[in-house]
């Protein structure tokens, strides 16, 4: 899948397995890639149900598997936009920029009005 190729050959941080991240296998099964910023190793994904959008940083788990570490997780209401936004592994000073990135990518790709 396209997402896995984006991880290959990159120097990525290693993170301890835990809550707030998803493996590349889960990404391939349950998520669609909306946008990727290769310079920052950041991805925007939307669930196949189109009910959840996330922006996160690409990393490698301590077991060697590629993963995405959540920065913002938000439910999507097609009429209201992003709802129930949750901040995960992100510096507070970056929250607004990441939220704007998530909204822009979802809007540009037809997931939000």
C-alpha positions as CSV (number, residue, x, y, z in Angstrom):
1,X,0.0,0.0,0.0
2,X,1.0,3.6,-0.5
3,X,1.3,4.4,3.2
4,X,3.9,1.7,3.9
5,X,6.1,3.0,1.1
6,X,6.1,6.4,2.7
7,X,7.7,4.9,5.8
8,X,10.4,2.9,4.1
9,X,13.9,4.3,4.0
10,X,13.2,7.1,6.4
11,X,15.1,7.9,9.6
12,X,12.2,7.9,12.1
13,X,12.1,8.1,15.9
14,X,11.6,5.0,17.9
15,X,8.7,5.0,20.4
16,X,7.5,2.7,23.1
17,X,4.4,0.8,22.2
18,X,1.3,2.3,23.9
19,X,-2.0,4.0,23.6
20,X,-2.3,6.8,21.0
21,X,-0.6,5.1,18.1
22,X,-1.6,2.7,15.3
23,X,0.6,0.3,13.4
24,X,1.1,0.3,9.7
25,X,-0.9,-2.9,9.5
26,X,-3.9,-1.2,11.1
27,X,-3.5,1.8,8.9
28,X,-3.6,-0.4,5.8
29,X,-6.7,-2.3,7.0
30,X,-8.8,0.5,8.4
31,X,-7.6,3.9,7.3
32,X,-7.2,5.9,4.1
33,X,-4.2,8.2,3.5
34,X,-5.4,11.8,2.9
35,X,-2.1,13.7,3.0
36,X,1.6,13.2,3.9
37,X,4.2,15.8,4.5
38,X,7.5,14.0,3.8
39,X,9.7,16.8,5.3
40,X,8.0,16.6,8.7
41,X,7.0,12.9,8.6
42,X,3.5,13.9,9.4
43,X,0.4,12.1,7.9
44,X,-3.3,12.9,7.8
45,X,-5.6,9.8,7.8
46,X,-9.3,9.3,7.7
47,X,-11.1,6.1,8.8
48,X,-12.7,4.0,6.1
49,X,-16.1,4.8,7.8
50,X,-15.2,8.5,7.2
51,X,-16.1,9.2,10.9
52,X,-12.7,9.9,12.3
53,X,-9.7,12.0,11.1
54,X,-6.2,12.0,12.6
55,X,-3.0,13.8,12.1
56,X,0.1,12.3,13.5
57,X,3.9,11.7,13.2
58,X,5.4,8.7,11.6
59,X,7.6,6.6,13.9
60,X,8.9,3.1,14.5
61,X,7.7,1.2,17.6
62,X,10.1,-0.5,19.9
63,X,9.2,-3.8,18.3
64,X,10.4,-2.5,14.9
65,X,7.0,-2.0,13.3
66,X,6.1,1.3,11.5
67,X,3.4,3.3,13.3
68,X,1.7,6.7,13.4
69,X,1.7,8.5,16.8
70,X,-1.4,10.6,17.2
71,X,-1.2,14.3,17.6
72,X,-4.9,15.1,17.0
73,X,-7.8,12.7,16.8
74,X,-11.2,14.1,15.8
75,X,-14.6,12.8,14.9
76,X,-16.1,14.0,11.6
77,X,-19.6,15.3,11.3
78,X,-20.2,16.1,7.6
79,X,-22.6,18.9,8.6
80,X,-20.7,20.4,11.5
81,X,-17.0,19.7,10.7
82,X,-14.6,18.3,13.2
83,X,-16.0,17.4,16.6
84,X,-14.7,15.8,19.8
85,X,-11.1,16.7,19.1
86,X,-8.5,15.0,21.3
87,X,-5.0,16.2,21.7
88,X,-2.4,13.4,22.1
89,X,1.4,13.6,21.7
90,X,1.7,17.2,20.7
91,X,3.2,20.3,22.1
92,X,0.4,22.8,23.1
93,X,2.1,25.5,20.9
94,X,1.6,23.3,17.8
95,X,-2.1,22.4,18.4
96,X,-3.7,25.1,16.3
97,X,-1.3,24.5,13.4
98,X,-1.9,20.7,13.4
99,X,-5.7,21.2,13.7
100,X,-5.6,23.6,10.7
101,X,-3.5,21.0,8.8
102,X,-6.1,18.3,9.6
103,X,-9.1,20.5,8.6
104,X,-7.4,21.7,5.4
105,X,-6.4,18.2,4.3
106,X,-9.9,16.8,5.0
107,X,-11.6,19.7,3.3
108,X,-9.3,19.6,0.2
109,X,-10.1,15.9,-0.2
110,X,-13.9,16.1,0.2
111,X,-14.3,14.7,3.7
112,X,-15.5,18.1,5.1
113,X,-17.6,20.7,3.5
